Amino acid sequence: MSVPINPSDPKRPEKIQRYKAPASGTPGDDPTPDYMNVLSMVFSMCGLMMKLKWCAWVALYCSSISFANTRINDDTKQILSSFMLSISAVVMSYLQNPQPMTLPWSS
């Protein structure tokens, strides 16, 4: 079925181009969860090895951000292991020294 061309119609069929998605990157390609996961691991290790409570809390904060920003197809084992490592860093730092946390830059 052919539609007759109306001269007052502003559409130009020869100018129509089909949309093609960009080849580089996907719209959901956000590296924030990966960066926060790495930071969580680093701060957890610093909190455990050097017995720094503020590092353990920063690790818990970073792992929470990483967990909140993950996509459905990400590796959940790595995210959860990072989260559990940061929780264990907080718990172990308070088991070794139950005194309240003092920040090194505040005193």
N, CA, C and O atoms as a GROMACS GRO file, in nm:
protein
  428
    1MET      N    1   0.085  -0.116   0.000
    1MET     CA    2   0.000   0.000   0.000
    1MET      C    3   0.090   0.123   0.000
    1MET      O    4   0.172   0.141   0.090
    2SER      N    5   0.074   0.203  -0.096
    2SER     CA    6   0.156   0.323  -0.113
    2SER      C    7   0.077   0.444  -0.066
    2SER      O    8  -0.039   0.462  -0.100
    3VAL      N    9   0.144   0.526   0.014
    3VAL     CA   10   0.080   0.647   0.064
    3VAL      C   11   0.116   0.760  -0.032
    3VAL      O   12   0.234   0.780  -0.062
    4PRO      N   13   0.019   0.834  -0.077
    4PRO     CA   14   0.051   0.944  -0.168
    4PRO      C   15   0.131   1.053  -0.095
    4PRO      O   16   0.107   1.081   0.023
    5ILE      N   17   0.224   1.113  -0.166
    5ILE     CA   18   0.310   1.217  -0.108
    5ILE      C   19   0.234   1.348  -0.109
    5ILE      O   20   0.188   1.394  -0.213
    6ASN      N   21   0.223   1.406   0.008
    6ASN     CA   22   0.156   1.535   0.024
    6ASN      C   23   0.262   1.644   0.015
    6ASN      O   24   0.359   1.638   0.090
    7PRO      N   25   0.251   1.741  -0.070
    7PRO     CA   26   0.353   1.845  -0.084
    7PRO      C   27   0.368   1.933   0.040
    7PRO      O   28   0.475   1.993   0.059
    8SER      N   29   0.266   1.943   0.125
    8SER     CA   30   0.277   2.026   0.245
    8SER      C   31   0.332   1.947   0.365
    8SER      O   32   0.350   2.004   0.473
    9ASP      N   33   0.359   1.819   0.347
    9ASP     CA   34   0.414   1.735   0.454
    9ASP      C   35   0.563   1.766   0.471
    9ASP      O   36   0.639   1.756   0.375
   10PRO      N   37   0.607   1.805   0.594
   10PRO     CA   38   0.747   1.844   0.613
   10PRO      C   39   0.843   1.724   0.622
   10PRO      O   40   0.964   1.744   0.624
   11LYS      N   41   0.793   1.602   0.628
   11LYS     CA   42   0.880   1.485   0.638
   11LYS      C   43   0.951   1.460   0.506
   11LYS      O   44   0.893   1.475   0.398
   12ARG      N   45   1.077   1.422   0.516
   12ARG     CA   46   1.156   1.389   0.397
   12ARG      C   47   1.203   1.245   0.409
   12ARG      O   48   1.296   1.219   0.485
   13PRO      N   49   1.143   1.153   0.340
   13PRO     CA   50   1.178   1.012   0.355
   13PRO      C   51   1.323   0.981   0.320
   13PRO      O   52   1.378   0.885   0.372
   14GLU      N   53   1.386   1.057   0.235
   14GLU     CA   54   1.525   1.029   0.199
   14GLU      C   55   1.622   1.068   0.311
   14GLU      O   56   1.738   1.027   0.308
   15LYS      N   57   1.576   1.147   0.410
   15LYS     CA   58   1.661   1.190   0.520
   15LYS      C   59   1.645   1.104   0.645
   15LYS      O   60   1.714   1.128   0.744
   16ILE      N   61   1.558   1.007   0.642
   16ILE     CA   62   1.537   0.922   0.759
   16ILE      C   63   1.654   0.825   0.774
   16ILE      O   64   1.693   0.757   0.679
   17GLN      N   65   1.710   0.821   0.896
   17GLN     CA   66   1.820   0.730   0.925
   17GLN      C   67   1.783   0.644   1.046
   17GLN      O   68   1.729   0.693   1.145
   18ARG      N   69   1.813   0.517   1.034
   18ARG     CA   70   1.784   0.424   1.143
   18ARG      C   71   1.884   0.444   1.256
   18ARG      O   72   2.003   0.464   1.231
   19TYR      N   73   1.836   0.439   1.382
   19TYR     CA   74   1.923   0.457   1.498
   19TYR      C   75   2.012   0.335   1.517
   19TYR      O   76   1.965   0.221   1.512
   20LYS      N   77   2.141   0.361   1.540
   20LYS     CA   78   2.237   0.255   1.569
   20LYS      C   79   2.300   0.287   1.704
   20LYS      O   80   2.352   0.397   1.724
   21ALA      N   81   2.296   0.192   1.796
   21ALA     CA   82   2.354   0.212   1.929
   21ALA      C   83   2.504   0.229   1.918
   21ALA      O   84   2.568   0.166   1.834
   22PRO      N   85   2.563   0.315   2.003
   22PRO     CA   86   2.708   0.334   1.998
   22PRO      C   87   2.781   0.205   2.034
   22PRO      O   88   2.737   0.131   2.122
   23ALA      N   89   2.890   0.179   1.967
   23ALA     CA   90   2.963   0.054   1.985
   23ALA      C   91   3.047   0.054   2.112
   23ALA      O   92   3.069  -0.052   2.171
   24SER      N   93   3.095   0.170   2.155
   24SER     CA   94   3.185   0.174   2.271
   24SER      C   95   3.107   0.193   2.400
   24SER      O   96   3.037   0.293   2.418
   25GLY      N   97   3.119   0.095   2.489
   25GLY     CA   98   3.057   0.104   2.621
   25GLY      C   99   2.906   0.086   2.617
   25GLY      O  100   2.841   0.114   2.516
   26THR      N  101   2.855   0.041   2.726
   26THR     CA  102   2.711   0.029   2.740
   26THR      C  103   2.663   0.139   2.834
   26THR      O  104   2.744   0.194   2.909
   27PRO      N  105   2.536   0.172   2.832
   27PRO     CA  106   2.488   0.279   2.920
   27PRO      C  107   2.507   0.248   3.068
   27PRO      O  108   2.521   0.341   3.148
   28GLY      N  109   2.507   0.122   3.108
   28GLY     CA  110   2.524   0.084   3.247
   28GLY      C  111   2.667   0.052   3.283
   28GLY      O  112   2.690  -0.018   3.381
   29ASP      N  113   2.762   0.100   3.206
   29ASP     CA  114   2.902   0.067   3.230
   29ASP      C  115   2.963   0.168   3.328
   29ASP      O  116   3.037   0.257   3.288
   30ASP      N  117   2.930   0.152   3.456
   30ASP     CA  118   2.977   0.242   3.560
   30ASP      C  119   3.083   0.171   3.643
   30ASP      O  120   3.054   0.067   3.702
   31PRO      N  121   3.206   0.224   3.650
   31PRO     CA  122   3.312   0.155   3.724
   31PRO      C  123   3.309   0.180   3.875
   31PRO      O  124   3.394   0.128   3.947
   32THR      N  125   3.213   0.257   3.926
   32THR     CA  126   3.210   0.291   4.068
   32THR      C  127   3.203   0.168   4.159
   32THR      O  128   3.280   0.164   4.256
   33PRO      N  129   3.118   0.068   4.135
   33PRO     CA  130   3.117  -0.048   4.224
   33PRO      C  131   3.250  -0.122   4.228
   33PRO      O  132   3.290  -0.173   4.333
   34ASP      N  133   3.319  -0.128   4.115
   34ASP     CA  134   3.448  -0.197   4.112
   34ASP      C  135   3.552  -0.121   4.193
   34ASP      O  136   3.629  -0.181   4.268
   35TYR      N  137   3.556   0.010   4.176
   35TYR     CA  138   3.651   0.091   4.252
   35TYR      C  139   3.624   0.084   4.402
   35TYR      O  140   3.716   0.072   4.482
   36MET      N  141   3.498   0.090   4.439
   36MET     CA  142   3.463   0.083   4.581
   36MET      C  143   3.493  -0.054   4.639
   36MET      O  144   3.527  -0.065   4.757
   37ASN      N  145   3.480  -0.157   4.558
   37ASN     CA  146   3.513  -0.292   4.604
   37ASN      C  147   3.663  -0.304   4.632
   37ASN      O  148   3.702  -0.363   4.732
   38VAL      N  149   3.745  -0.250   4.544
   38VAL     CA  150   3.889  -0.253   4.565
   38VAL      C  151   3.928  -0.170   4.687
   38VAL      O  152   4.009  -0.214   4.769
   39LEU      N  153   3.870  -0.051   4.700
   39LEU     CA  154   3.898   0.032   4.817
   39LEU      C  155   3.856  -0.037   4.946
   39LEU      O  156   3.924  -0.027   5.048
   40SER      N  157   3.745  -0.107   4.940
   40SER     CA  158   3.698  -0.180   5.058
   40SER      C  159   3.798  -0.288   5.099
   40SER      O  160   3.826  -0.305   5.217
   41MET      N  161   3.851  -0.360   5.002
   41MET     CA  162   3.950  -0.463   5.032
   41MET      C  163   4.077  -0.402   5.091
   41MET      O  164   4.132  -0.455   5.188
   42VAL      N  165   4.122  -0.292   5.034
   42VAL     CA  166   4.245  -0.228   5.081
   42VAL      C  167   4.227  -0.175   5.224
   42VAL      O  168   4.312  -0.199   5.310
   43PHE      N  169   4.117  -0.105   5.248
   43PHE     CA  170   4.094  -0.051   5.382
   43PHE      C  171   4.068  -0.161   5.484
   43PHE      O  172   4.104  -0.147   5.600
   44SER      N  173   4.005  -0.270   5.442
   44SER     CA  174   3.984  -0.382   5.534
   44SER      C  175   4.117  -0.442   5.577
   44SER      O  176   4.138  -0.472   5.695
   45MET      N  177   4.206  -0.460   5.482
   45MET     CA  178   4.338  -0.515   5.516
   45MET      C  179   4.416  -0.419   5.605
   45MET      O  180   4.484  -0.462   5.698
   46CYS      N  181   4.407  -0.290   5.576
   46CYS     CA  182   4.475  -0.192   5.663
   46CYS      C  183   4.415  -0.194   5.803
   46CYS      O  184   4.487  -0.186   5.902
   47GLY      N  185   4.283  -0.206   5.811
   47GLY     CA  186   4.217  -0.212   5.942
   47GLY      C  187   4.254  -0.336   6.019
   47GLY      O  188   4.272  -0.331   6.141
   48LEU      N  189   4.266  -0.449   5.950
   48LEU     CA  190   4.302  -0.573   6.019
   48LEU      C  191   4.449  -0.578   6.057
   48LEU      O  192   4.483  -0.617   6.169
   49MET      N  193   4.536  -0.540   5.966
   49MET     CA  194   4.679  -0.554   5.990
   49MET      C  195   4.735  -0.446   6.083
   49MET      O  196   4.818  -0.473   6.169
   50MET      N  197   4.687  -0.323   6.065
   50MET     CA  198   4.743  -0.213   6.143
   50MET      C  199   4.655  -0.172   6.261
   50MET      O  200   4.687  -0.079   6.334
   51LYS      N  201   4.544  -0.243   6.279
   51LYS     CA  202   4.451  -0.221   6.390
   51LYS      C  203   4.401  -0.077   6.393
   51LYS      O  204   4.393  -0.014   6.499
   52LEU      N  205   4.368  -0.025   6.275
   52LEU     CA  206   4.314   0.110   6.262
   52LEU      C  207   4.163   0.100   6.248
   52LEU      O  208   4.112   0.047   6.149
   53LYS      N  209   4.093   0.152   6.346
   53LYS     CA  210   3.948   0.141   6.344
   53LYS      C  211   3.886   0.225   6.233
   53LYS      O  212   3.788   0.184   6.172
   54TRP      N  213   3.943   0.342   6.207
   54TRP     CA  214   3.885   0.426   6.104
   54TRP      C  215   3.897   0.363   5.966
   54TRP      O  216   3.811   0.382   5.881
   55CYS      N  217   4.006   0.285   5.944
   55CYS     CA  218   4.019   0.213   5.816
   55CYS      C  219   3.910   0.106   5.803
   55CYS      O  220   3.854   0.086   5.695
   56ALA      N  221   3.881   0.040   5.913
   56ALA     CA  222   3.776  -0.063   5.910
   56ALA      C  223   3.640  -0.001   5.880
   56ALA      O  224   3.561  -0.059   5.806
   57TRP      N  225   3.613   0.115   5.938
   57TRP     CA  226   3.485   0.181   5.912
   57TRP      C  227   3.477   0.234   5.770
   57TRP      O  228   3.371   0.226   5.708
   58VAL      N  229   3.587   0.286   5.718
   58VAL     CA  230   3.588   0.331   5.579
   58VAL      C  231   3.567   0.212   5.485
   58VAL      O  232   3.500   0.224   5.383
   59ALA      N  233   3.625   0.098   5.520
   59ALA     CA  234   3.606  -0.023   5.440
   59ALA      C  235   3.459  -0.065   5.438
   59ALA      O  236   3.406  -0.104   5.334
   60LEU      N  237   3.395  -0.057   5.552
   60LEU     CA  238   3.253  -0.092   5.559
   60LEU      C  239   3.169   0.006   5.476
   60LEU      O  240   3.074  -0.035   5.409
   61TYR      N  241   3.204   0.132   5.480
   61TYR     CA  242   3.135   0.234   5.400
   61TYR      C  243   3.154   0.207   5.251
   61TYR      O  244   3.058   0.211   5.174
   62CYS      N  245   3.278   0.179   5.209
   62CYS     CA  246   3.306   0.152   5.067
   62CYS      C  247   3.236   0.026   5.019
   62CYS      O  248   3.184   0.022   4.908
   63SER      N  249   3.235  -0.077   5.102
   63SER     CA  250   3.169  -0.201   5.060
   63SER      C  251   3.018  -0.183   5.053
   63SER      O  252   2.952  -0.248   4.971
   64SER      N  253   2.963  -0.098   5.138
   64SER     CA  254   2.818  -0.069   5.129
   64SER      C  255   2.786   0.003   4.999
   64SER      O  256   2.685  -0.026   4.935
   65ILE      N  257   2.870   0.098   4.961
   65ILE     CA  258   2.849   0.169   4.834
   65ILE      C  259   2.861   0.072   4.717
   65ILE      O  260   2.782   0.076   4.623
   66SER      N  261   2.961  -0.016   4.724
   66SER     CA  262   2.980  -0.114   4.618
   66SER      C  263   2.861  -0.208   4.608
   66SER      O  264   2.815  -0.240   4.498
   67PHE      N  265   2.812  -0.253   4.723
   67PHE     CA  266   2.697  -0.344   4.724
   67PHE      C  267   2.571  -0.275   4.672
   67PHE      O  268   2.491  -0.336   4.602
   68ALA      N  269   2.554  -0.147   4.706
   68ALA     CA  270   2.434  -0.075   4.663
   68ALA      C  271   2.435  -0.044   4.514
   68ALA      O  272   2.329  -0.032   4.453
   69ASN      N  273   2.553  -0.030   4.455
   69ASN     CA  274   2.562   0.009   4.313
   69ASN      C  275   2.589  -0.107   4.219
   69ASN      O  276   2.616  -0.083   4.101
   70THR      N  277   2.582  -0.229   4.265
   70THR     CA  278   2.610  -0.342   4.177
   70THR      C  279   2.494  -0.365   4.081
   70THR      O  280   2.379  -0.331   4.108
   71ARG      N  281   2.529  -0.423   3.968
   71ARG     CA  282   2.428  -0.461   3.870
   71ARG      C  283   2.392  -0.608   3.892
   71ARG      O  284   2.461  -0.679   3.966
   72ILE      N  285   2.287  -0.651   3.830
   72ILE     CA  286   2.235  -0.786   3.853
   72ILE      C  287   2.331  -0.892   3.801
   72ILE      O  288   2.331  -1.005   3.850
   73ASN      N  289   2.413  -0.858   3.701
   73ASN     CA  290   2.500  -0.959   3.641
   73ASN      C  291   2.642  -0.954   3.697
   73ASN      O  292   2.731  -1.021   3.644
   74ASP      N  293   2.666  -0.875   3.804
   74ASP     CA  294   2.799  -0.871   3.865
   74ASP      C  295   2.824  -0.996   3.948
   74ASP      O  296   2.732  -1.071   3.980
   75ASP      N  297   2.951  -1.015   3.982
   75ASP     CA  298   2.991  -1.130   4.062
   75ASP      C  299   2.952  -1.105   4.208
   75ASP      O  300   3.017  -1.025   4.276
   76THR      N  301   2.849  -1.172   4.256
   76THR     CA  302   2.802  -1.148   4.392
   76THR      C  303   2.895  -1.206   4.496
   76THR      O  304   2.900  -1.156   4.609
   77LYS      N  305   2.969  -1.311   4.462
   77LYS     CA  306   3.061  -1.370   4.560
   77LYS      C  307   3.169  -1.272   4.600
   77LYS      O  308   3.204  -1.262   4.718
   78GLN      N  309   3.221  -1.200   4.505
   78GLN     CA  310   3.327  -1.104   4.535
   78GLN      C  311   3.273  -0.986   4.616
   78GLN      O  312   3.339  -0.939   4.709
   79ILE      N  313   3.155  -0.940   4.583
   79ILE     CA  314   3.095  -0.828   4.656
   79ILE      C  315   3.066  -0.869   4.800
   79ILE      O  316   3.096  -0.794   4.893
   80LEU      N  317   3.008  -0.986   4.817
   80LEU     CA  318   2.975  -1.031   4.952
   80LEU      C  319   3.099  -1.064   5.034
   80LEU      O  320   3.101  -1.041   5.155
   81SER      N  321   3.202  -1.117   4.971
   81SER     CA  322   3.326  -1.143   5.046
   81SER      C  323   3.391  -1.014   5.090
   81SER      O  324   3.448  -1.007   5.199
   82SER      N  325   3.385  -0.911   5.007
   82SER     CA  326   3.436  -0.780   5.045
   82SER      C  327   3.356  -0.722   5.161
   82SER      O  328   3.412  -0.664   5.254
   83PHE      N  329   3.226  -0.738   5.156
   83PHE     CA  330   3.139  -0.689   5.263
   83PHE      C  331   3.168  -0.763   5.394
   83PHE      O  332   3.178  -0.700   5.499
   84MET      N  333   3.183  -0.894   5.387
   84MET     CA  334   3.212  -0.972   5.508
   84MET      C  335   3.351  -0.941   5.563
   84MET      O  336   3.371  -0.940   5.684
   85LEU      N  337   3.447  -0.917   5.475
   85LEU     CA  338   3.581  -0.881   5.520
   85LEU      C  339   3.580  -0.748   5.592
   85LEU      O  340   3.650  -0.732   5.692
   86SER      N  341   3.504  -0.653   5.543
   86SER     CA  342   3.498  -0.523   5.610
   86SER      C  343   3.426  -0.533   5.745
   86SER      O  344   3.465  -0.466   5.840
   87ILE      N  345   3.323  -0.615   5.753
   87ILE     CA  346   3.255  -0.636   5.881
   87ILE      C  347   3.350  -0.702   5.980
   87ILE      O  348   3.355  -0.665   6.097
   88SER      N  349   3.424  -0.801   5.933
   88SER     CA  350   3.519  -0.867   6.024
   88SER      C  351   3.631  -0.773   6.066
   88SER      O  352   3.683  -0.786   6.177
   89ALA      N  353   3.670  -0.679   5.981
   89ALA     CA  354   3.772  -0.581   6.019
   89ALA      C  355   3.721  -0.492   6.132
   89ALA      O  356   3.795  -0.462   6.225
   90VAL      N  357   3.596  -0.450   6.123
   90VAL     CA  358   3.538  -0.367   6.230
   90VAL      C  359   3.528  -0.447   6.359
   90VAL      O  360   3.567  -0.398   6.466
   91VAL      N  361   3.478  -0.568   6.350
   91VAL     CA  362   3.462  -0.651   6.470
   91VAL      C  363   3.596  -0.682   6.534
   91VAL      O  364   3.610  -0.672   6.656
   92MET      N  365   3.694  -0.721   6.455
   92MET     CA  366   3.825  -0.757   6.511
   92MET      C  367   3.897  -0.636   6.570
   92MET      O  368   3.966  -0.649   6.671
   93SER      N  369   3.881  -0.520   6.509
   93SER     CA  370   3.948  -0.403   6.564
   93SER      C  371   3.888  -0.363   6.699
   93SER      O  372   3.960  -0.313   6.786
   94TYR      N  373   3.758  -0.385   6.718
   94TYR     CA  374   3.698  -0.354   6.847
   94TYR      C  375   3.718  -0.466   6.948
   94TYR      O  376   3.715  -0.441   7.068
   95LEU      N  377   3.738  -0.589   6.903
   95LEU     CA  378   3.769  -0.697   6.997
   95LEU      C  379   3.910  -0.681   7.053
   95LEU      O  380   3.934  -0.713   7.170
   96GLN      N  381   4.001  -0.632   6.972
   96GLN     CA  382   4.138  -0.614   7.018
   96GLN      C  383   4.152  -0.493   7.109
   96GLN      O  384   4.231  -0.494   7.204
   97ASN      N  385   4.075  -0.388   7.082
   97ASN     CA  386   4.082  -0.265   7.161
   97ASN      C  387   3.941  -0.207   7.171
   97ASN      O  388   3.895  -0.139   7.079
   98PRO      N  389   3.870  -0.232   7.283
   98PRO     CA  390   3.731  -0.188   7.293
   98PRO      C  391   3.715  -0.039   7.323
   98PRO      O  392   3.602   0.008   7.339
   99GLN      N  393   3.824   0.037   7.333
   99GLN     CA  394   3.815   0.181   7.358
   99GLN      C  395   3.748   0.251   7.239
   99GLN      O  396   3.756   0.203   7.126
  100PRO      N  397   3.684   0.364   7.265
  100PRO     CA  398   3.624   0.438   7.153
  100PRO      C  399   3.729   0.483   7.050
  100PRO      O  400   3.846   0.503   7.084
  101MET      N  401   3.685   0.497   6.930
  101MET     CA  402   3.776   0.532   6.822
  101MET      C  403   3.816   0.679   6.832
  101MET      O  404   3.732   0.766   6.853
  102THR      N  405   3.945   0.705   6.818
  102THR     CA  406   3.994   0.842   6.809
  102THR      C  407   4.057   0.858   6.671
  102THR      O  408   4.139   0.777   6.628
  103LEU      N  409   4.018   0.964   6.604
  103LEU     CA  410   4.071   0.988   6.471
  103LEU      C  411   4.210   1.050   6.482
  103LEU      O  412   4.232   1.136   6.566
  104PRO      N  413   4.303   1.007   6.398
  104PRO     CA  414   4.440   1.058   6.409
  104PRO      C  415   4.451   1.206   6.374
  104PRO      O  416   4.542   1.273   6.423
  105TRP      N  417   4.362   1.259   6.292
  105TRP     CA  418   4.371   1.399   6.252
  105TRP      C  419   4.291   1.491   6.345
  105TRP      O  420   4.297   1.613   6.329
  106SER      N  421   4.217   1.435   6.440
  106SER     CA  422   4.137   1.519   6.529
  106SER      C  423   4.207   1.552   6.660
  106SER      O  424   4.164   1.643   6.731
  107SER      N  425   4.312   1.481   6.695
  107SER     CA  426   4.379   1.506   6.823
  107SER      C  427   4.512   1.574   6.808
  107SER      O  428   4.579   1.601   6.908
   0.00000   0.00000   0.00000
